[in-house]
Amino acid sequence: MKPTRTLWVALAVFLGACSNNSGETILNDYEARLSRTLNLSFPPIERPEAPRKPRAEALQLNLKNSDIGTLDFLALTGCELQITIGKRNSSLGKLAAPSQRLLLDLEFLQHAPACIAHLKAKAEQQELVSLLEQSQTLKQQQLAQQIHNATLAGPEWHQFWKPQKIPAGYPNDTTSDQVLQALDAVTAMASKWLDGNYAADNALFEAHLNTLRSGDGGVIVAATQLGQTFFSRWNTTLDDYAEEQACGPVKQKTILETVIAKYFAGGVQQWLAPVISRADSIRITSNNLETLLSKASPPEYNDWQLQRDNYIQTVKFLTVAHVKTLKRVLEPCQTL
């Protein structure tokens, strides 16, 4: 019995789904064709190690405590601030995650002025007023550091940049604008808080952090590492080849031009261009938050950020160098 048209279509879809169009497959395919065309081998090169991000816990800044004692807490009756301080002094508050500690500090800063004004009318509460004013000043001074602890030193940000396996179809089939939108939103919130507007949508802030937790910063690092590995060995080997060879046969040149057009421009660059574009978007949007908090962040974080950004952008330079090297291989007789 002959297969029906529907069966042929289903079979084609199945085979297409099973085909491996990953970046590594595309890079390996181009390398194999270069090797056959030029009759050379590309020696393995150890994958360049990506800058290692410090653990989230190691980036947490130790901040001074300005908690109000039990007796002072009882004297805050009539102040909305009493609820905030109660949450902070509870057993759960003392074990709160960095993001929750930030939100409690923002609550304190939001409610403190009204409470201070309320207590100033009571002569017997002037010592408490002074204590609240000192706490308010301290929390304002430490706010940028508290935001750093909740974002750049938080577990969500660490997971965001943790190296991950590159999913098939990355980035076109596996990414969305939600991560970039979350980054922009967190940066806007942090900027507003640092400008003295302490109102916060707690649930929305936590939702944005959770979006970042599942983001693809670590995939970008892995894709960058993969690209650097292949381009480094291609460029090194082809540089030596271009130095040593005489004018190549016309037939070899024609085949090489086809390999470059079909498997480099039509394969490698088709995969790599969206990766680089995605990497630039993630890097630039991350930098907006990192620049805002740079003075509050410890040197270890700022050093890693600089190394990470340079590492990500290295693939661009290697790609340009590869194109120049291919031109030397194609036109050796014109090289002086």
N, C-alpha and C positions, 0 to 999 in steps of 0.2 A: 504494500500500500504506500502510495506516495505521500510525503508529508504535506500537510496543508500549508497555505500561506501564513496562517496564524501561528502554526508551529515554528516556521522559519523565523518569523518576527520574534517570537518568544525566545528561541534559541540564540538569536543575535543579541537580544537584550541581556540574556544570561551570561553569554561570553563577554560582553562589554563590561558587565558588572564584575566579572571575575578577573579581567585584565588588570595588571598592576601598572598604574600610571603615576606611581609615587615619584617624588623628586629624585630619590636615590636611583631608581630604575632608569629614569631619563638621563641622569648624569653618567651612569654606567654604560648605557647604550651609546651615547656620544663618544665616550672614551674608547670603547671597543672599536668603533668605526674609525676614529682617528688613528688608533694603533694599527689596524689592518691597512689603512690607506698609506701611512708613512713608514710601515714596517718597523715600528719601534715599540718599546714597552714602557709603561709608566710605573716606576717603582712605588710601592706603597709608602705613604707618608703618614705618620702618626697624627691623628686628629688634634688640631690645636685646642688646648684646654680653654674652656670659657672662664671668664672671671667668676670666682666663687663668691656668691652673695653671703654676707655674714648671717648667722641665724637670727631670726626675729628677736629672740630673747636677748641676744648680745647687743642689739641695737636699742633696747628699751632704756630710756633715760631715767635715772633716779631723781624724782622730784620731791621737794620739801612738802611735808604734810601740814595742813592748816585746819585739821578737823576740830570741830567744836566739842568740848567735853559734855558729859551727861548733864551737869548742873546748868551749864550755859544753854544747852539744848532745851531744857524745860522752861527756861526764861524766854524762849522764842515764841511762846503761845500768841497766836494772832498773826503770825508771819507765815506766808506761804513757804518761806525758806526753811521752816522747821521740817517740812515733809522731805525736802531735798537732803538736808543734813541727816535726817533719820534713815533714809535709804543708803546714804554713803557710809554711815556708822554701823549698819546692820552686818550680819555675818556674810550675807550675799554681796553686799557692797564692798566689803574688804577683799573679796575674791573676784571682783568684777574684772571683766576683760578690758583691755586698753580702750576700746571704743566706748564702753559703758562708763568708764572713769571720765573720759572726755565729756560725754553727754551730761554727766552729773555736775561737772565743773561749769558747763555752760548754763545749766539750770541755776546753779549758785550765783553766777554772775548776772543772770537775768533777774533774779528775785532779790538779790542783796540790796540794791538801792532803796526799794520800797520798805524793806525791813529796817534798814538803818534809819530812814526818815521816821518810821513809826516809833522806834526805840529812843530816838533823840528827845522825844517829848517827855520821857520818863527820866527823872533825875537820877534814880537809883540804878539805871542801866547804862550809864556812860562808859563803864569799863567794858561791857559787852559790845557797845557800839564801836569802841576802839578796836576790839578783837575782830569784829566783823569787817571793819575797814582794812585792817592789816591782811586778813584772809582774802578780801576782794582784790587788793593790790597784788598780793602774791600770785593769785590765780590768773590775773591779767598778765603778769610778767612771764608766767610759765605756760601761757596758752599755746604758743607756737610749738613748744616742746611737747605739750600734751597732745596736740594734733599730730605731731610726728609719731608719737608712740602709738596712736590709734590708727594711723594710715601706713606710713612708710616702714614702721617697725612692727606693724601688726601681722597676725597670722595670714590674713587674706592677701596682703601684698606679697608676702613671702611665697605663698602658693602660686600667685600670679606669675612670678618670675622663676619658679622652679622648673628646671629643664624637663621637657616632656617629649614623648614620642610624637613624630610628625604624622598627623592623620592623613589618610588618602584624600586627595582633592584639596589639600590646604594650599592657599587660604580661601580660594573662591567658593568652595562648597561647605566650609566649616566655620566661617566667621560671620559676625554681624556687627552692626554699629553699636550694639548695646554696651560693649566694653568701653568704647571711646566716649559714649554718652555718660557712662558712669564715672569715668575719669574726669570729664569736664564738670560734672555735677559736684563731685567731691571737692575739686579745686575751687569751684564757685562758692561752696559752703564754707570752706576753710578761709577764703579771702574775706567773706562777709563777717565771719566770726572775729578775724583779726582786726577788722575795721570797727569792731565794737557792737555789732548787731549779733546778740547772743541767742536769738531764737533758733531753735533746731527742730526739724522733723525727725525724731529718733528712728521711727520705722523706716523712713525713706533712706536715711544715712546708712543704716545697717543693710538695707536691701542693695544699695550701691556697692558696699564692701563685699557682699556675697557675690555680686556680679563679677567683681574683680577677681575673686577667688577662682572662678572658672575661666578666667581670661587666658590669652595665648601669648603672654610675654615669654614664657618658658619655651613655647614652640618656636618662637622667633629665634631664640638663642640656639636651639637645636638645629634649625634650618640654616642659620648663619655658620654654625660649626661644620655642617655637612658641605655647604658651598665652599668654605675656606679650604677644606680638606682636598676637594677635587681640583679647584682652581690653582692651589699652590703646587700640586704635583704636575698639572698640565703646563703651567707657565714655566716651571723649572726645567722640565724635560724639553719642551718646545724651544725654549731659549737656547739650550745646548744644541738642539737639532739645527736651528737656524744658523748658529755660528759655524757648525761643522760642514753642513751640506753645500754642494755646488748647485748649479741650476737644475731643478727637478724636471723630469719628463713632462711634456704637455699633457699626456693622458693622466698622469698622477695629479697634476694641478687641477684638471677638470673634475676628477673624482673628489678631490679635497674641497673644491668650491661647492660641490653638491652636498657633501657632508656638512659643511659649515652652514649652508643655507637651510637645509632640511632638518638637521639634528642639533645644531647649535642655535641658530636664530629661531627655527621653528619648534625646537624642543626645549633646550636648556633655558633660553631666554624667555620663552613663553611661560615656563614654570617660575623662573626666578624673578621676573619683573613684578608680578603681583606680590611675591614674598617681600621684596625690597620696599614696595609701596606700603604694604601693611606694616613692615618694620618701622618705616619712617613715621607713619601715623601714630603708632604706639609709643615710639620714642619721644616724639615731639609733645604729644599729649601728656605723657608721664613727666616730661621735663617741666611742664607748666606747674605741676604740683610740687615737684622737687625743688624748683627754683624758689617758689614761694616759701618753702620751709628750709632752704639751704643753711641759713644762719642758725637754725635751731637743731639741725641734724648733726650727728657726730661725724668726725673726719672719716671714720671707717665707711660710713654710708656714702658720703660724697665721693670718696676715692673709688668705691665700687661702681657708682653711677657713671663716672667718667670712663672707667675701664670698659664697662658694659656698652656704653654708647660708641666708643671707638671700635670695639670688637664687632658690633652690629654693622657699622659702616664700612668695615674692611672689605666686605664682599664687593661693594661698588668699585673700589680701587682695583681689586683683583680682576674684576670683569673687564674694566677698561684696559688693564695690562694684557689680558688674554687676547682681546681684539687686536691690539698693536702687535703682539707676538704672531698671531695668525697672518697678519699682513707681511711680516718679515719672512715667514715660511712660504707664503704664496709668491713673493717677488724677491727671491734671494739674489738674483742677478743685479737688481737695482740697489742693493744695500751696499753702501760704501764704508 
